[in-house]
């Protein structure tokens, strides 16, 4: 090889080196993001909005895969057992990632040990609603009907141990009545039966109920949170109506398998921070009256530990039936 050719080869290698280093170590292929609930619910809607942002920011498709059932724990367990290479993530929810630790004695994963907390995305308030055709126009009237005929008033939830389940049972305990639980495989199918009048009530997220309220299919009776919901400032809280300190809210966030490398965690956290400023995502969160969340990494994990303790304080005392 001549001196000129050696120089040319060396120069080409030198020019190529920055381009090679510029290629991200992750992701190099499409990423699957599991959701533990059926399509159409709050978790699924936000997951798909986040997937679009991640794909644009990180240069690979993020494919949402709904794996519903067992209050979201099927998807969480699948990610807990997945390789820690960033190929499979969980768009988690407070039920499988916190409530389940207090609820199920045979949970096949530990939310703190077996899932890597990456980024909390949003916190979501809930409302007590009934079908528009319901004869009950106030919480007091609904409670009176349940008191007059124990078990006759039914409520829908997205599964045993879901925030909806716990909130409705807390209302039943506070009011001293018996309600009948009808669990579903997500908010969307629960909402369909509620609108049809096959169940009498639920306490569900604003993103799920607001369109139905606007279309005159559901009637809101109370905010399930400790403070009034900004979108419905005239709607009193259950606490203001005399039913104790019920704080029905859920949260969602991104998780990886145990041992997810720090560089992937950091890349996802940075992408999440950037995504929160995207108008498309802001519109999705605003539509559900959701509050953007800023907990990342260790701060998110510490928050979940506190949440688990909070739910254990309720469920561990046997005050909430789980069947």
N, C-alpha and C positions, 0 to 999 in steps of 0.2 A: 504494500500500500504506500502511495507517495505521501510526502509530508503534507501536501495540500489536501489530500483525501482524509488523512488523519485529523487535520485541523477541522475540516468540514464536519466529520463525524462527531468530534468532540463538541463542536459548537451546537450541532443539532441536539445532542444529549443534554447540553446545558440549558438550551431553550425549552426542552420538553420537561425538565425536572420541575419547574414551578407549576406547570399544568397538572402533572401527576400529583403533586402535593396539594393542589387546589381541590382535587376531587374529594368529596366528603367520605370519611370512613364509614359513615352510616347516614341514611339508608342507601344501600346499593341495589335494592330490589323492593317491590311493593310490600307494604306493611299491612297486616291484618289487625283490625281493631275490633275486639269482641264487645258486644253489648248484651247484657243479661236480661233484656226485656224485649217485648214485641215491637215491631215497627210502629211509628206514629206517636209514641209517648214522649215525655219530656226528655228522658235520657237519650233516646234514639235521635230526636230532633237536634239536640245540641251536639251529639256525637258526629252526626253527618256534617253539621256546619263546621266543626273543628277539623274533621277529616279533609274538607276542602281547603281549609287554611294550611294545614300541615303539608298537603300535597304541593300547594303553591310555594310554600316557604322552603321545603326540604327536597323538592325535586323528584319525588317518587309518589305513586298513588297510595293513598291510605284507604283500604277497603273495609267498610263497616260490615260486620257479620253478626246478625242477631242470633243469639243462642239463649232463648228464653226458658224459664222454668226454675222451680225451687227458689223463688224470690231473688233471682239473679245470681245465685251461688254456683250454678252450672258453668257459667262463663268465667266467673272468678276462679273457680277450681281449675278450669282448663288453662288459664294463664298462669296460675300458680305452679303448674306442672310443665309449662312450656320452656324451651331452651332460652337462655338469657342472652340472645343475640339481637334483640330488637325487632325480630320478625313478627312477633305477636304481642299485642298490647291489650289492655283492658280499659274501656271507658267505663269506669266504675261509678257506683251510686252508694249512698249512705246505707241502704239496706244490706247488700252483700258485703260491704266493706267496713261496717261498724255494727249494725243491729244484729246481724247473724252471729257475731261472736258472743252476744248475750243470749241469743234465742236458742240456738241449736247445740245440743250436747255432743252431737256426732259430726260437727262441721269438718269436712275433709281438709281444710286449710286454715292457717292462722293469718288473719288479715294483716297483722303487723310483721310477722316473721316471713310469710310466704309470698308477699306481694311488695314490690318496690313502689312506694308513693312518689310520684313525679310532680304532678301539678294539679291543684284544685282549680276548677274552672268557674263554677257558679254555685250560688245558694238560691233555693227556690221556695217561695211561700206557698201555703196550701189554703184552700177554702172549703167550708162545709157547704155542699150543694145537694139539691133534690131535683127530680124532674120537674119541668115547667107545669106538668099536669098534676103534680102532687097537691093534695089538699092542705099540706102543711106549709104555711107561709112564714112561720117563725121557728126558731130553734125550740122555743118553749112549747109550741104546738106539736112539734115532732117528738119531743121528750114525753109529753103528756100521752101521746098515742102509744109509745113504747111502754110507758108505765101502766096504762090501762090494759094492755095485752102483751105480756112478756114474750119476747122472741118474735113477735109479728113484724116488727120493723127490721128490715135487712139492710146491710151495707156492702158495697163492693170494694175490693182492694186489688192491688196488682200482685198479691201473693201473701202467704202466711209470713208474718214478720216484717212486712213492708211498713213504710212510714204511715201509709193510709190505714193499715190494719191497727197499728199501735195507737194512732190518734183517735180512731173511732172507738176503740176499747177504752181509752182514757176518758173520752166523753161519756161512755156508758157508765164507767165507774164513778165519775164525778156527779152524774145525774142520778145514780142509783137505779139504773134500768138494765134490762137484758136486751141486747141486739143480736141479730143473726148474721154471722160473717159469711160472705160469698166470695172466695178468692178466685182471681183470674191470672192469666199468664202475661200480665202487663196492663198499663193504664188504658190503652186503646180498646181492647175488648171489654174491659170493665165499663168504660164510658159508653160503649154501644148499648150494653144492656141497661145501664142507668137511664139513658135517654129514652129507651123503649119502655121504661117503667117496670122492667123485670126485677129490679132491685130498687130500694127506696131512697138511698142516700150514699154519699161517700165524702171523705175529706181528701181532696186530690189537689195536685199542683195547678197553679194559675194557667200555665201553658196548655194544660189539658182541658180545663173548664171554661176559660175565657171565651173562646170562639163559640162554644155552645150557649153561654150566657148571652152573648151578643146576638145570636140567632134566635133567642127566645126558647131554646130547648131545655135549658137548666135555669134554676133559680138559686142564687147564693143567699145563705142564711147567716153566715158568720165567717170571719177570718179565723183561720186555725192557728195563727201566730200570736205572739205576745203583743206585737204592735200592729196597728192597722196597715193594710197593704196600700201602697201609694196609688195603685191603679183604681182602688175602690175605697176612697177615703171616708165615705159615709157608712161603710159596712163595719159594724162593731165586732170586736174579737170575742171568742168564746169566754175568755177571762172576764171581759167587761159584762158579759151576759150571766156571769156567776158560775162558770163551770171549771174553775181552777186554772192553774198555770199550764195550759196545754200549748206547746210550741211545736206545731206541725210544720216542719220545713225539711227539705231534702237538699242534698248537695251532690255534685258530680265532679269527677276528676279523672286524670290519666294515671294508670299504673302499669308496671311491667312485672315480669317474673322475678323471683328472688335472685339477687346477685346481678341485676342489670348494670352493666358497666357505667361508671360515673360519666364518661364522655357522652353516652347516649342520654342519660338522665339530664345532663346539662344542655344538650342540643334540643331536647324536647321542651325543657323549661324555657329556654330562650325563644323557641318557636311559639310556645304558648303565650309568652309576654307580647310578642309581635302580633299574634292572632287577635288578642283582646282589643287591639286598636282598629281592627278591620270593620268597616261599616256593615258588611254583610252579617258578621257574627253579632255585632251590637244590636242589629235589628232583631235577630233571633232571640237574644236575651231580653230585650225590651218587650218583645211580644209576650213573653211569659212572666213579665215583672221580676225577672231573675236579677240577682245582684252579682256582678263579676267578683271573683275571688282571686287573691294574690298569694296564697300559700303555696310554696314550692319546696320540694325535697324534704329535708328534715322537719321544717315547720309544718308541712302538711301531715307528715307521719305523727308528729306530736299532737296535732289537732285530732287525728283519728283515735289516738290512744285515749284522749279525754272523752271523745264521743262514745267509745266502747264502755268506758267506766260509767258514763251517764246512763246508757241504756241498761247496763247491768244493775244499776241502782233501782231501776224500775222493774225490769223483767226478772231479775234475780230474787226479788221478794215475792214472786208468784202472784202479782197483782194483775197481770195481763195474761188471759188465756191464749194459748198458742196453737190450739187445734182448730 
